[in-house]
Amino acid sequence: MDTGHGRFAMRIETSRFGQLEVDPSRLIVFDEGILGFPAQHEYALVQTGPGSGFYWLQSVDTKDLAFVVCDPRLFVADYQVPVKVEDLEEIGLTNQGDGQVFVIVNKIDDLLTGNLQGPLVVNVTNRRARQLVLSDKRYSTRHPLMRIPTRAAMGKTA
Protein backbone atom coordinates (compact mmCIF):
# COMPACT_ATOMS: atom_id res chain seq x y z
CA MET A 1 0.00 0.00 0.00
CA ASP A 2 1.06 3.57 -0.58
CA THR A 3 2.19 5.17 2.66
CA GLY A 4 2.58 8.59 1.10
CA HIS A 5 6.37 8.25 1.15
CA GLY A 6 6.61 6.20 -2.02
CA ARG A 7 4.45 4.44 -4.54
CA PHE A 8 4.03 0.73 -4.18
CA ALA A 9 1.97 -1.42 -6.49
CA MET A 10 -1.13 -2.94 -5.02
CA ARG A 11 -2.30 -6.43 -5.99
CA ILE A 12 -5.93 -7.06 -6.84
CA GLU A 13 -7.68 -10.23 -7.98
CA THR A 14 -9.74 -10.10 -11.16
CA SER A 15 -11.77 -12.74 -12.96
CA ARG A 16 -10.67 -11.46 -16.40
CA PHE A 17 -6.96 -10.84 -15.89
CA GLY A 18 -6.04 -12.91 -12.84
CA GLN A 19 -3.93 -11.04 -10.33
CA LEU A 20 -3.04 -7.48 -11.34
CA GLU A 21 -0.48 -5.12 -9.91
CA VAL A 22 -2.02 -1.68 -9.87
CA ASP A 23 -0.30 1.63 -9.28
CA PRO A 24 -2.21 3.43 -6.49
CA SER A 25 -2.44 6.47 -8.78
CA ARG A 26 -4.79 4.38 -10.98
CA LEU A 27 -7.31 3.84 -8.15
CA ILE A 28 -10.58 5.77 -8.27
CA VAL A 29 -12.93 6.09 -5.29
CA PHE A 30 -16.69 6.44 -5.71
CA ASP A 31 -17.97 7.48 -2.27
CA GLU A 32 -21.53 6.56 -3.29
CA GLY A 33 -20.58 3.64 -5.53
CA ILE A 34 -21.86 3.19 -9.07
CA LEU A 35 -25.58 2.75 -9.80
CA GLY A 36 -26.55 -0.80 -8.92
CA PHE A 37 -23.33 -1.30 -6.90
CA PRO A 38 -23.55 1.13 -3.95
CA ALA A 39 -21.27 -0.94 -1.69
CA GLN A 40 -18.38 -1.02 -4.19
CA HIS A 41 -16.27 2.10 -3.74
CA GLU A 42 -12.74 1.45 -5.02
CA TYR A 43 -11.92 0.71 -8.64
CA ALA A 44 -8.71 0.42 -10.62
CA LEU A 45 -8.55 2.03 -14.06
CA VAL A 46 -6.86 -0.52 -16.34
CA GLN A 47 -6.01 0.32 -19.96
CA THR A 48 -7.23 -2.31 -22.43
CA GLY A 49 -4.24 -1.88 -24.75
CA PRO A 50 -1.62 0.61 -25.94
CA GLY A 51 -3.27 3.61 -27.57
CA SER A 52 -6.78 2.35 -26.82
CA GLY A 53 -9.45 4.79 -25.70
CA PHE A 54 -11.15 2.01 -23.73
CA TYR A 55 -10.39 1.09 -20.13
CA TRP A 56 -11.55 -1.49 -17.61
CA LEU A 57 -12.89 -0.03 -14.38
CA GLN A 58 -12.14 -3.04 -12.17
CA SER A 59 -13.53 -3.29 -8.64
CA VAL A 60 -10.74 -3.64 -6.08
CA ASP A 61 -12.90 -5.76 -3.74
CA THR A 62 -15.01 -7.87 -6.14
CA LYS A 63 -13.01 -9.75 -8.76
CA ASP A 64 -16.08 -10.38 -10.97
CA LEU A 65 -17.11 -6.72 -11.15
CA ALA A 66 -15.63 -4.64 -13.96
CA PHE A 67 -16.97 -2.14 -16.46
CA VAL A 68 -15.59 -1.07 -19.82
CA VAL A 69 -15.42 2.73 -19.90
CA CYS A 70 -14.27 5.38 -22.37
CA ASP A 71 -14.15 9.12 -22.84
CA PRO A 72 -17.46 9.79 -24.61
CA ARG A 73 -15.98 12.67 -26.62
CA LEU A 74 -14.06 10.12 -28.68
CA PHE A 75 -17.44 9.25 -30.24
CA VAL A 76 -19.74 12.19 -29.46
CA ALA A 77 -17.64 15.31 -30.05
CA ASP A 78 -20.23 17.75 -28.65
CA TYR A 79 -21.05 15.72 -25.52
CA GLN A 80 -21.48 18.07 -22.57
CA VAL A 81 -22.13 17.16 -18.95
CA PRO A 82 -24.23 19.81 -17.21
CA VAL A 83 -22.67 19.49 -13.78
CA LYS A 84 -24.06 21.11 -10.65
CA VAL A 85 -21.62 22.87 -8.33
CA GLU A 86 -22.70 20.53 -5.49
CA ASP A 87 -21.71 17.49 -7.57
CA LEU A 88 -18.25 18.95 -8.13
CA GLU A 89 -17.85 19.91 -4.46
CA GLU A 90 -18.63 16.35 -3.36
CA ILE A 91 -15.54 15.08 -5.18
CA GLY A 92 -13.43 18.15 -4.36
CA LEU A 93 -13.39 19.42 -7.95
CA THR A 94 -12.88 23.19 -8.00
CA ASN A 95 -11.27 23.48 -11.44
CA GLN A 96 -13.20 21.82 -14.28
CA GLY A 97 -9.88 21.28 -16.07
CA ASP A 98 -9.07 18.69 -13.37
CA GLY A 99 -12.13 16.64 -14.29
CA GLN A 100 -12.27 13.60 -16.56
CA VAL A 101 -15.54 12.16 -17.85
CA PHE A 102 -16.05 8.49 -18.66
CA VAL A 103 -19.13 6.56 -19.70
CA ILE A 104 -19.86 2.88 -19.16
CA VAL A 105 -19.79 0.93 -22.42
CA ASN A 106 -22.02 -2.04 -23.26
CA LYS A 107 -21.88 -4.44 -26.17
CA ILE A 108 -25.11 -5.39 -27.93
CA ASP A 109 -24.35 -7.82 -30.77
CA ASP A 110 -21.79 -5.93 -32.89
CA LEU A 111 -22.67 -2.49 -31.47
CA LEU A 112 -20.90 -0.71 -28.62
CA THR A 113 -23.16 1.70 -26.74
CA GLY A 114 -22.38 4.22 -24.03
CA ASN A 115 -24.46 5.30 -21.05
CA LEU A 116 -24.45 9.04 -21.79
CA GLN A 117 -27.17 9.62 -19.17
CA GLY A 118 -24.99 8.24 -16.37
CA PRO A 119 -21.51 9.73 -16.87
CA LEU A 120 -18.71 9.09 -14.39
CA VAL A 121 -16.95 12.31 -13.38
CA VAL A 122 -13.47 11.85 -11.92
CA ASN A 123 -11.38 14.45 -10.12
CA VAL A 124 -7.95 13.56 -11.52
CA THR A 125 -6.09 15.33 -8.70
CA ASN A 126 -7.57 13.34 -5.78
CA ARG A 127 -9.07 10.38 -7.78
CA ARG A 128 -12.52 10.80 -6.20
CA ALA A 129 -15.45 10.22 -8.53
CA ARG A 130 -19.19 10.24 -8.79
CA GLN A 131 -21.74 8.92 -11.23
CA LEU A 132 -24.24 11.55 -12.32
CA VAL A 133 -27.76 10.94 -13.59
CA LEU A 134 -28.64 13.41 -16.33
CA SER A 135 -32.16 14.35 -17.29
CA ASP A 136 -31.11 15.62 -20.74
CA LYS A 137 -33.28 13.75 -23.24
CA ARG A 138 -30.67 14.14 -26.02
CA TYR A 139 -28.69 11.38 -24.36
CA SER A 140 -29.66 7.80 -23.67
CA THR A 141 -28.32 4.96 -21.55
CA ARG A 142 -27.57 3.04 -24.78
CA HIS A 143 -26.20 5.71 -27.13
CA PRO A 144 -24.58 4.02 -30.16
CA LEU A 145 -20.80 4.59 -30.17
CA MET A 146 -19.43 2.25 -32.86
CA ARG A 147 -19.91 -1.03 -34.66
CA ILE A 148 -17.38 -3.75 -34.05
CA PRO A 149 -16.12 -5.12 -37.37
CA THR A 150 -17.11 -8.76 -37.77
CA ARG A 151 -14.43 -11.32 -38.64
CA ALA A 152 -16.10 -11.92 -42.01
CA ALA A 153 -15.98 -8.20 -42.85
CA MET A 154 -12.37 -7.95 -41.71
CA GLY A 155 -11.38 -10.82 -43.99
CA LYS A 156 -12.75 -9.16 -47.13
CA THR A 157 -10.36 -7.24 -49.31
CA ALA A 158 -11.28 -4.20 -51.38
Secondary structure, 3 states (H helix, E strand, C coil): CCCCCCCCCEEEEECCCEEEEECHHHEEEECCCECCECCCCEEEEEECCCCCCEEEEEECCCCCCEEEEECHHHCCCCCCCCCCHHHHHHCCCCCHHHEEEEEEEEEECCEEEECCCCCEEEECCCCEEEECCCCCCCCCCCEEEEECCCHHHHHCCC
